[in-house]
Every structure is written in structure tokens, then in C-alpha cells.
Amino acid sequence: MHDWWDGGVGWGFGLVGLIMMVLFWGAVIVGIVLVVRALTQQSAPRSGQETGVSAPARPRALDLLEERYARGEIDREEFLERREDLGGGSGPPRV
């Protein structure tokens, strides 16, 4: 008790000091985490939503079939059969 009167720190300031220390180190850790996140997202974006650029659409089965027909990999009969199997309807190829 004598320390209180001689300008000693005491329990009250020790509690405030402890809280301030926890807040300081918490802020340092949060800052490091945010910097690491920002650097990793900048170097390797995972999807178009994060970068603002839309990812290319995945080609549909009919589009791939039409590409194969256009390249001559399959003939007209095979194209028409497979298009019917895929539910692409009737009519001439769009190629």
C-alpha cells in the first residue's frame, strides 16, 4: 500500500496497461493478416468476382459438337445423331 503514495504503479494502472498491451498486439496481428491476404489475393486471384473480370463461360456440349463438325472431325450424320441425343433439336448446323 505504501507504493500507492510514493508514485508506484499499483493494480489499476496495471490492468489498463494489460488491456492496452492486448489491444496493441491484437492490432499488430490483424494488420499482418490483412497485409498477407492483400498480397496473396493480388498475386493469385481465385475467381472473376474478386478481380471484377468475368471468367470465360464453359462451352456447352452442343458448342463443342459444332466445333468438331466444323473442323471435319465428324461427318454430318454423326453430327445430327449426337445433336439429337443432346437435345439440340433439328435443323441445319449453325456452322
C-alpha positions as CSV (number, residue, x, y, z in Angstrom):
1,M,0.0,0.0,0.0
2,H,2.9,2.2,0.5
3,D,3.7,2.2,-3.2
4,W,0.4,4.0,-4.0
5,W,1.5,7.1,-2.1
6,D,5.1,7.1,-3.4
7,G,4.0,7.3,-7.0
8,G,4.1,3.5,-7.6
9,V,2.1,2.0,-10.4
10,G,-0.5,-0.1,-8.4
11,W,-3.1,-2.5,-9.7
12,G,-5.4,0.0,-11.5
13,F,-2.7,1.1,-13.9
14,G,-1.5,-2.5,-14.4
15,L,-5.0,-3.5,-15.5
16,V,-5.2,-0.6,-18.0
17,G,-1.7,-1.4,-19.2
18,L,-2.6,-5.1,-19.7
19,I,-5.7,-4.1,-21.8
20,M,-3.6,-1.7,-23.8
21,M,-1.0,-4.3,-24.5
22,V,-3.6,-6.8,-25.6
23,L,-5.2,-4.2,-27.9
24,F,-1.8,-3.2,-29.4
25,W,-0.7,-6.8,-30.1
26,G,-4.1,-7.6,-31.5
27,A,-3.9,-4.7,-33.9
28,V,-0.4,-5.8,-35.0
29,I,-1.6,-9.3,-35.7
30,V,-4.7,-8.1,-37.6
31,G,-2.5,-5.8,-39.6
32,I,-0.1,-8.6,-40.6
33,V,-3.0,-10.8,-41.6
34,L,-4.6,-8.1,-43.7
35,V,-1.3,-7.4,-45.5
36,V,-0.6,-11.1,-46.2
37,R,-4.2,-11.5,-47.5
38,A,-3.9,-8.5,-49.8
39,L,-0.6,-9.7,-51.2
40,T,-1.8,-13.3,-51.8
41,Q,-5.1,-12.1,-53.4
42,Q,-3.2,-9.7,-55.6
43,S,-0.7,-12.3,-56.9
44,A,-3.2,-15.1,-57.5
45,P,-6.8,-14.2,-57.9
46,R,-9.2,-17.2,-57.5
47,S,-12.2,-16.1,-59.4
48,G,-13.6,-13.4,-61.6
49,Q,-15.7,-11.9,-58.9
50,E,-12.7,-10.9,-56.8
51,T,-10.9,-9.2,-59.7
52,G,-14.0,-7.7,-61.4
53,V,-13.3,-9.7,-64.6
54,S,-15.8,-12.3,-65.5
55,A,-14.4,-15.8,-66.1
56,P,-14.9,-17.3,-69.6
57,A,-18.1,-19.4,-69.9
58,R,-17.6,-23.1,-70.1
59,P,-18.5,-24.3,-73.6
60,R,-21.7,-26.3,-73.8
61,A,-21.8,-29.8,-75.3
62,L,-23.6,-28.6,-78.4
63,D,-20.9,-25.9,-79.0
64,L,-18.2,-28.5,-78.8
65,L,-20.1,-30.8,-81.1
66,E,-20.5,-27.9,-83.7
67,E,-16.8,-27.2,-83.4
68,R,-15.9,-30.8,-84.1
69,Y,-18.2,-30.8,-87.1
70,A,-16.7,-27.5,-88.4
71,R,-13.2,-28.9,-88.1
72,G,-14.3,-32.0,-90.0
73,E,-13.7,-34.4,-87.2
74,I,-17.2,-35.9,-87.5
75,D,-19.4,-36.2,-90.6
76,R,-22.9,-34.8,-91.0
77,E,-24.7,-38.0,-90.0
78,E,-22.8,-38.3,-86.8
79,F,-23.3,-34.7,-86.0
80,L,-27.0,-34.9,-86.5
81,E,-27.3,-38.1,-84.3
82,R,-25.3,-36.6,-81.5
83,R,-27.1,-33.3,-81.6
84,E,-30.4,-35.2,-81.4
85,D,-29.0,-37.2,-78.4
86,L,-28.1,-33.9,-76.7
87,G,-31.5,-32.4,-77.3
88,G,-30.2,-29.8,-79.7
89,G,-33.3,-30.1,-81.9
90,S,-33.5,-30.3,-85.7
91,G,-32.4,-28.1,-88.4
92,P,-29.1,-27.4,-90.2
93,P,-25.9,-27.0,-88.2
94,R,-25.1,-23.4,-87.2
95,V,-21.6,-23.7,-88.6
